[in-house]
Amino acid sequence: MTVTSTRPPRETVRAGILAAAEHAFLAHGYVRSSLSEIAAAAGFTKGAVYSNFGGKPELLSAVCAAHIEAIAASVIGTLSATDSIDLGARALADQLTGSSAWPELWVEFRGLAAHDEGVRAAYGELRSRLRGDLERQLRDNAERLTLPPDTDFAVAATLLLTVANGLALEHAAAPAAMPRELIERCLAQLIGGLR
């Protein structure tokens, strides 16, 4: 009797690797996580990581992109559905203050980008992609978000990403000095200023 094995669909492989990488990067950081261990945890080979992501910097970029894209979709969905700046700011504040591991990973990613050309390229592509994705989401939902017709969506997306990142980092480093309630008020004022 011959046993044939079929390859899992590419989406299944990518999702498994992303989940294992997210767990490893958040638990151990980028530098202390190995591709071999990530691949093994996902049930695939190291070659599967390379063929799906290209390398460790690109894998980190994909993990971070998935996280930020989920946050953006959730917050824009909340703002679109409720038309409430306060609810949108609350949803984003909840996301930004939920885990100190994410801001720590972003700090590590940014710090390595300053000294490693491969990481710098992945980080730069990620930041451009995130800004472009958020810009498109804001433009596509401008009417429901009640954004003015002359909104500069590139500036709006850049401000939202930069402020959210900064607030998350400050909260992770000193939660008493940057409490969640203050973050929520800052975000409400920023979001309200876009309208």
Legacy VTK file of the C-alpha trace (Angstrom):
# vtk DataFile Version 3.0
C-alpha trace
ASCII
DATASET POLYDATA
POINTS 195 float
0.000 0.000 0.000
1.413 3.334 -1.045
0.963 6.300 1.220
0.881 9.623 -0.499
1.191 12.848 1.316
-0.188 16.054 0.050
1.324 19.403 0.686
-0.730 21.640 2.880
-2.053 24.743 1.158
0.341 27.699 1.147
-2.064 29.717 3.322
-2.002 26.962 5.948
1.801 26.862 5.964
2.061 30.654 6.184
-0.511 30.865 8.974
1.245 28.151 10.997
4.640 29.781 10.598
3.245 33.232 11.446
1.600 31.908 14.615
4.776 30.144 15.743
6.902 33.193 14.893
4.592 35.561 16.765
4.786 33.349 19.835
8.592 33.078 19.641
9.229 36.769 18.930
6.933 37.940 21.721
8.303 35.420 24.215
12.004 35.687 23.392
12.503 38.698 21.140
13.824 38.711 17.610
17.502 38.034 18.281
16.921 35.095 20.635
14.381 33.400 18.325
15.745 30.993 15.756
14.167 30.125 12.425
14.793 26.439 13.092
12.836 26.551 16.344
10.030 28.586 14.749
9.784 26.144 11.844
9.766 23.141 14.186
7.086 24.699 16.405
4.944 25.257 13.310
5.533 21.692 12.126
7.449 22.671 9.007
11.034 22.868 7.825
13.286 25.878 7.911
13.067 25.803 4.110
9.317 26.419 4.381
10.064 29.606 6.303
12.486 30.797 3.635
10.182 29.895 0.742
7.224 31.683 2.325
8.890 34.716 3.868
12.416 35.043 2.534
14.228 35.227 5.853
14.038 36.214 9.486
13.672 40.008 8.972
10.838 39.471 6.500
9.166 37.010 8.875
9.272 39.571 11.690
7.877 42.160 9.306
4.992 39.830 8.384
4.221 39.135 12.051
4.186 42.850 12.897
2.124 43.693 9.804
-0.551 41.154 10.710
-0.774 42.569 14.229
-1.050 46.220 13.147
-3.457 45.450 10.295
-5.784 43.657 12.710
-5.718 46.624 15.083
-6.378 49.110 12.268
-9.260 47.075 10.871
-10.815 46.741 14.328
-10.573 50.441 15.140
-11.769 51.623 11.729
-14.615 49.132 11.955
-15.568 50.494 15.375
-15.404 54.103 14.180
-17.391 53.319 11.035
-20.076 51.343 12.832
-20.633 53.661 15.771
-19.506 57.078 14.556
-18.162 57.512 18.089
-14.704 58.970 18.486
-14.690 57.893 22.128
-15.447 54.254 21.269
-12.780 54.272 18.542
-10.224 55.799 20.912
-11.169 53.286 23.607
-10.789 50.366 21.196
-7.370 51.584 20.083
-6.236 52.319 23.657
-7.258 48.785 24.649
-5.120 47.377 21.834
-2.119 49.587 22.619
-2.055 48.822 26.332
-2.940 45.124 26.146
0.594 43.730 26.028
4.011 45.125 26.785
5.623 42.464 24.597
4.504 44.106 21.338
6.079 47.510 22.057
9.266 45.768 23.199
9.381 43.859 19.919
8.908 47.097 17.940
11.762 48.723 19.871
13.996 45.771 19.098
12.968 45.803 15.421
13.636 49.538 15.084
16.937 49.310 16.967
18.206 46.481 14.780
17.128 48.384 11.654
19.567 51.145 12.557
22.513 48.728 12.332
21.537 45.876 10.017
20.839 46.532 6.344
18.579 43.469 5.935
16.485 44.397 8.957
16.440 48.048 7.815
15.026 47.046 4.425
12.322 44.874 6.033
11.459 47.594 8.561
11.266 50.300 5.883
9.051 48.152 3.666
6.818 47.373 6.635
6.398 51.015 7.635
5.596 51.988 4.039
3.141 49.112 3.703
1.378 49.906 6.976
1.070 53.581 6.086
-0.250 52.728 2.622
-2.745 50.189 3.988
-4.044 52.587 6.634
-4.178 55.396 4.087
-6.350 53.208 1.821
-8.606 52.186 4.716
-9.092 55.815 5.713
-9.802 56.853 2.106
-12.194 53.931 1.527
-14.091 54.730 4.729
-13.792 58.541 4.593
-17.516 59.153 4.261
-18.478 56.792 7.098
-15.674 58.246 9.236
-16.909 61.743 8.361
-13.477 62.836 7.209
-13.398 66.112 5.259
-12.959 65.896 1.476
-9.581 67.652 1.651
-8.099 65.137 4.135
-4.464 64.319 3.406
-4.739 60.588 3.972
-0.968 60.021 3.932
-0.541 62.556 6.745
-3.522 61.162 8.679
-2.185 57.608 8.423
1.326 58.698 9.415
0.040 60.625 12.427
-2.140 57.759 13.614
0.625 55.166 13.271
3.305 57.347 14.828
1.226 58.543 17.765
-0.184 55.074 18.464
3.308 53.570 18.375
4.730 56.258 20.656
1.911 55.959 23.175
2.225 52.168 23.270
5.982 52.402 23.844
5.595 54.995 26.599
2.903 52.948 28.325
5.003 49.774 28.159
8.025 51.562 29.625
6.205 53.572 32.304
2.511 52.710 32.691
2.050 54.991 35.687
3.451 57.955 33.762
1.433 57.112 30.622
-1.806 55.620 31.957
-4.370 54.018 29.704
-6.936 56.760 30.387
-4.538 59.464 29.171
-3.782 57.405 26.073
-7.496 57.165 25.340
-7.938 60.950 25.683
-4.920 61.617 23.444
-6.276 59.284 20.777
-9.784 60.802 20.986
-8.329 64.260 20.431
-6.178 63.061 17.533
-9.032 61.179 15.854
-11.395 64.105 16.427
-8.861 66.452 14.852
-8.952 64.453 11.635
-12.659 65.203 11.193
LINES 1 196
195 0 1 2 3 4 5 6 7 8 9 10 11 12 13 14 15 16 17 18 19 20 21 22 23 24 25 26 27 28 29 30 31 32 33 34 35 36 37 38 39 40 41 42 43 44 45 46 47 48 49 50 51 52 53 54 55 56 57 58 59 60 61 62 63 64 65 66 67 68 69 70 71 72 73 74 75 76 77 78 79 80 81 82 83 84 85 86 87 88 89 90 91 92 93 94 95 96 97 98 99 100 101 102 103 104 105 106 107 108 109 110 111 112 113 114 115 116 117 118 119 120 121 122 123 124 125 126 127 128 129 130 131 132 133 134 135 136 137 138 139 140 141 142 143 144 145 146 147 148 149 150 151 152 153 154 155 156 157 158 159 160 161 162 163 164 165 166 167 168 169 170 171 172 173 174 175 176 177 178 179 180 181 182 183 184 185 186 187 188 189 190 191 192 193 194
